Amino acid sequence: MQRGSRHLPALRGGLLALLAAALFGISTPLVQRLGAGLGAFTTAALLYAGAAAVGLLSLRSASQEARLQRADAPRLLAMAGFGAALGPVALAWGLQHTSGTSASLMLTLEALFTAMLAWRLYGETMDRRVWAAMILLLVGGMALVMDQGLQGGVQLLGLLAVLLATVAWGVDNTLSRGLAERDPSQVVMAKALLGAAATALLAALSSEPWPPALAALGLLAVGATGYGLSLRFYLLAQRAFGAARTGSVFAFAPFIGAAVAFAWGERSAGWLLVLGGGLMLAGVLFHLAENHTHEHTHEPMDHEHAHRHDDGHHTHTHAVTPTGSHSHRHTHAPVTHSHPHAPDAHHQHRH
């Protein structure tokens, strides 16, 4: 953990989530253009093949990051099923039956599903600032969807398919919280390979046509950035400040996608788009400025993850103390102290 993030831990997580959102947001209108006329399974397979390549190329040594374990297999399979198969297939089909702006805006609801699941399943804290940010994001998303409804011509089935994708990715985001301390490159590669293999098999069984070379290369590139790199940053953000907050900041992705679609000539938007985007931006800023401090107790803990020795929590000794981030199994002694913190792996206490 770097010096600045120690004083305002939400800032690092928020910026990582915002970067993930930007990459994914830009990808939505690109997938609509490049996937035009292609099968939904083929589109999904190419996207996650590109994501798998990113995971492979960015693998780090075992001394730097905690490796995936055999016990992680069921969670990875579930993540691949929801996030790398059902989600992208539903989105690809939906993008062929509604506007890019409409689809981008509907993805706002992914944050709501993620936050509610993280709150219920992980017990992540949702203080007044976080609830206020969630409300701003939700109201902003409603304004954006209302804007599309007033424009007319929105195809309901397409939007419902995109809604299904948001539910699938909400479940995926919540499941991925359990792997946030693992090597993000390994997680990206494993999930993407499983998703690409499953959707490629479904494409073959459905006799979907082969895509043109240019479209295939384009979708591979979009998958590498908008799905591979985006997922890597998303996992790092979850590591920094939890699933609910990451999902909430990530809700800015739909606005980015809608803005890109608008810039490319899609003019199915009105003044509610500006209002909704402003409300969503306010919600993101609420998260970036979060400063949660109180006295809390750390129970004894034994685990493995990437860490540094200048963050106030990792005080164990080495024969030669490493100067940067490294990974190995270590034990935390019980301690009670007060400092700014977020619901990361070391701060899961109740309030």
Helices and strands as residue ranges (DSSP letters): H 3-7, H 9-34, H 40-57, G 70-72, H 73-79, I 80-86, H 87-95, H 100-106, H 109-122, H 128-151, H 156-176, G 177-179, H 184-205, H 213-222, I 223-229, H 230-241, H 243-250, H 253-263, H 271-288, E 293-298, E 301-307, E 326-332, E 335-340
